[in-house]
Amino acid sequence: MKNNLPPTLEKKLINRNTLLPNTERSYSSTSHHDTASHRRSLVIGQGIRIQGTLEDVETLIVEGTLETQTIKTKKIIIQKNGILNGEVDTQDIEITGTLEGNITAQGNLIVTATGRLIGQAKCRRLKVEDGGQITGQIEMITSDKLKTTHPVSEQEIKNIQENSIAEELLKTTDKPID
């Protein structure tokens, strides 16, 4: 089956295999064997450096270097020589390499024996193996901290104050107010 990719793009996809040694990946645009999670996975191979924004990535594996403002994913794995610089919002993360920045992990934050976390972290569950390094602050997420809040408008504050005054008046008077 012939693909319909332009020759330059097809060449780039073929050359991508050489950038990711010891991996078996199919880059065919017509592959039907991919699961939903595989279709939204990204591997930043060893020796590759990326700066910028990543969107719609469910699983991110960093073997090289990623510098980004903010990334939101379901799962991140930073391999031994991998470096991630930036803000991270994820379900689960395993750090075997280095993460510099602030992280929120709604699930597991695992720092392995060779892992380094430099920055602030919020997580529900924390595991640090012997030798793992954390430089910064850790805050554990409890179910209370997951509740969303919204800014209170001036009108809402005024209504609360008026209701409080009315309640006080009712307490101090013997007769009901009409």
Secondary structure, DSSP 8 states (H G I E B T S, - for coil): ------HHHHHHHHHHHHHSTT------TT-----HHHHTEEEE-TT-EEES---S-SEEEESSEEEEEEEEEEEEEE-TT-EEEEEEEEEEEEESSEEES-EEEEEEEEE-TT-EEEEEEEEEEEEE-TT-EEEEEEEE--GGGGS------HHHHHHHHHHHHHHHHHHH-SS---
